[in-house]
């Protein structure tokens, strides 16, 4: 019987610890959560009083009383966590993302330098590169994006070797924003430049075709005038 009461006291201590942690998480919501916590503590005390009044309680009855105690602790913790408000607007989410990253560490700086090199290379190839060179560069970027999931898994397992914190979550938010999104933007930019160049070439080809047709018509008119002159001379 003494072991039962000892286990009960341990559960009550766990409930009190959970309540204390909850108050530390949301110190501002202490007044709102006071009633819920006090009622849960009273319920726990009443459960303890029932144990004290019944000396012939068995193990099954103890389990029936023990599980509500932990259930009350879980409900209190869930109520406390529900008062936590995360980023709501896109601006707040962007600010939270910026604050979560250590921009001064070498890994982040190398990643930003890589993106800068990719952008400069894409601009240079768009202005002076050939069609096959640009297509090859875009294929390389597409392969990197395709391997992003594997890179995320590798980074999650070996992040301590090159970073100060684990940026590689299961959802791949970090690698998607910092690696894939810029590379995809570069690819779309190069595609847009190629379509624009193709459109310009089509316009130029049409203009040249119209000009050639006009020249042919002018030549035909000249020939017809010369033939008319010859006919008139013959008649004279």
C-alpha positions in Angstrom: 0.0 0.0 0.0 2.9 2.4 0.7 4.2 1.9 -2.8 0.8 2.9 -4.2 0.8 6.2 -2.2 4.4 6.8 -3.3 3.5 6.4 -6.9 0.5 8.7 -6.4 2.7 11.4 -4.9 5.1 11.0 -7.8 2.3 11.6 -10.3 1.1 14.7 -8.3 4.7 16.0 -8.5 4.7 15.5 -12.2 1.4 17.4 -12.5 2.8 20.3 -10.4 6.0 20.3 -12.6 3.9 20.5 -15.7 1.9 23.4 -14.3 5.1 25.2 -13.3 6.5 24.7 -16.8 3.3 26.0 -18.3 3.4 29.2 -16.2 7.0 29.7 -17.3 6.1 29.4 -20.9 3.2 31.9 -20.7 3.8 34.2 -17.8 1.4 36.7 -19.3 -1.4 34.2 -19.3 -1.1 33.3 -15.7 -4.4 34.9 -14.7 -6.3 33.1 -17.4 -4.8 29.7 -16.6 -5.0 30.1 -12.8 -8.5 28.8 -12.6 -7.8 25.7 -14.8 -4.7 24.8 -12.9 -6.3 25.3 -9.5 -9.2 23.1 -10.4 -6.8 20.4 -11.7 -4.8 20.6 -8.4 -8.0 20.3 -6.4 -9.0 17.3 -8.5 -5.7 15.8 -7.8 -6.0 16.5 -4.1 -9.5 15.0 -4.0 -8.1 11.9 -5.8 -5.4 11.7 -3.1 -8.0 12.0 -0.4 -10.0 9.1 -1.9 -6.8 7.1 -1.8 -6.3 8.0 1.9 -9.8 7.1 2.8 -9.7 3.7 1.2 -7.1 1.4 2.8 -8.1 -1.7 0.9 -7.6 -0.2 -2.6 -6.1 -2.6 -5.2 -3.8 -2.1 -8.2 -6.7 -1.7 -10.7 -8.2 1.1 -8.7 -4.9 2.8 -8.5 -4.5 2.7 -12.3 -7.9 4.2 -12.7 -6.9 7.1 -10.5 -3.4 7.4 -11.9 -4.4 7.9 -15.5 -6.7 10.9 -14.9 -3.9 12.6 -13.1 -1.7 12.4 -16.2 -4.7 13.3 -18.4 -5.2 16.4 -16.4 -1.5 17.3 -16.9 -1.8 16.8 -20.6 -4.9 18.9 -20.8 -3.3 21.8 -18.8 -0.2 21.7 -21.0 -2.3 21.7 -24.2 -4.3 24.7 -22.9 -1.1 26.5 -22.2 0.4 25.8 -25.6 -2.8 27.0 -27.3 -2.1 30.5 -26.0 1.2 30.6 -27.8 0.8 32.7 -31.0 3.2 32.1 -33.8 3.9 34.2 -36.9 0.6 34.9 -38.6 1.3 37.3 -41.5 3.8 36.7 -44.3 5.9 39.5 -43.0 6.1 38.0 -39.6 7.0 34.6 -41.1 9.8 36.2 -43.1 11.1 37.9 -40.0 11.0 34.7 -38.0 12.9 32.9 -40.8 15.6 35.6 -40.8 15.9 35.5 -37.0 16.3 31.7 -37.0 19.3 31.7 -39.3 22.9 32.7 -38.2 23.9 34.7 -41.2 27.5 35.2 -40.0 28.4 31.5 -40.1 30.6 30.2 -43.0 28.1 27.7 -44.2 25.4 30.3 -44.8 27.9 32.7 -46.4 29.2 30.0 -48.7 25.6 29.2 -49.8 25.0 32.9 -50.5 28.2 33.1 -52.5 27.2 30.1 -54.5 23.9 31.7 -55.4 25.7 34.9 -56.4 28.1 33.0 -58.7 25.1 31.2 -60.3 23.3 34.5 -60.9 26.4 36.1 -62.4 27.0 33.1 -64.6 23.4 33.0 -65.8 23.5 36.7 -66.7 26.8 36.3 -68.6 25.5 33.2 -70.5 22.2 35.0 -71.4 24.1 37.9 -73.0 27.0 36.1 -74.7 26.5 32.3 -74.4 25.2 30.0 -77.1 22.0 28.1 -77.0 23.6 24.7 -76.1 25.7 26.4 -73.4 22.7 27.9 -71.8 20.7 24.7 -72.0 23.5 22.7 -70.4 23.8 25.2 -67.5 20.0 25.0 -66.9 20.2 21.2 -66.9 22.9 21.4 -64.2 20.7 23.6 -62.1 17.8 21.3 -62.6 19.9 18.3 -61.4 20.9 20.2 -58.3 17.2 21.0 -57.5 16.3 17.4 -58.1 18.9 16.2 -55.6 17.8 18.7 -53.0 15.9 16.0 -51.0 19.0 13.8 -50.8 21.1 16.8 -49.8 18.6 17.6 -47.1 18.8 14.1 -45.7 22.7 14.2 -45.8 22.7 17.6 -44.1 20.3 16.4 -41.4 22.7 13.6 -40.5 26.0 15.6 -40.7 25.1 19.2 -39.9 27.5 19.3 -37.0 30.4 19.1 -39.3 29.7 22.5 -41.1 27.0 24.4 -39.3 26.1 25.7 -35.8 22.5 24.4 -35.9 20.4 21.9 -37.8 18.8 23.8 -40.6 17.7 20.6 -42.4 14.2 19.8 -41.2 12.1 17.0 -42.6 9.9 19.4 -44.6 13.0 20.8 -46.3 11.9 24.4 -45.8 15.5 25.8 -45.4 16.9 24.0 -48.4 13.8 24.9 -50.4 14.1 28.6 -49.7 17.9 29.0 -49.7 18.8 26.6 -52.5 16.0 25.4 -54.7 14.0 28.7 -55.0 16.9 30.8 -56.2 18.0 28.2 -58.7 14.5 27.8 -60.1 14.2 31.6 -60.4 17.5 31.6 -62.4 16.2 28.8 -64.7 12.9 30.6 -65.2 14.7 33.9 -65.9 16.9 32.2 -68.5 13.9 30.6 -70.1 12.1 33.9 -70.3 15.2 35.4 -71.9 15.3 32.6 -74.4 11.6 33.0 -75.3 12.1 36.8 -75.6 15.1 36.2 -77.9 13.1 33.7 -80.0 10.2 36.2 -80.2 12.7 38.9 -81.4 14.1 36.6 -84.0 10.7 35.8 -85.3 9.9 39.4 -85.6 13.2 40.1 -87.4 12.6 37.2 -89.8 9.1 38.4 -90.6 10.4 41.9 -91.2 13.2 40.6 -93.5 10.6 38.5 -95.4 8.3 41.5 -95.9 11.3 43.6 -97.0 12.3 40.9 -99.5 8.8 40.7 -100.8 8.8 44.5 -101.3 12.1 44.4 -103.1 10.8 41.7 -105.4 7.7 43.7 -106.2 9.9 46.8 -106.9 12.0 44.7 -109.2 9.0 43.4 -111.0 7.7 46.9 -111.4 11.0 48.1 -112.8 11.1 45.2 -115.3 7.5 45.9 -116.4 8.4 49.6 -117.0 11.5 48.7 -119.0 9.4 46.3 -121.1 6.8 48.9 -121.8 9.5 51.4 -122.8 11.0 48.8 -125.2 7.6 48.2 -126.8 7.0 51.9 -127.3 10.3 52.3 -129.0 9.5 49.4 -131.3 6.2 50.9 -132.2 7.8 54.3 -132.9 
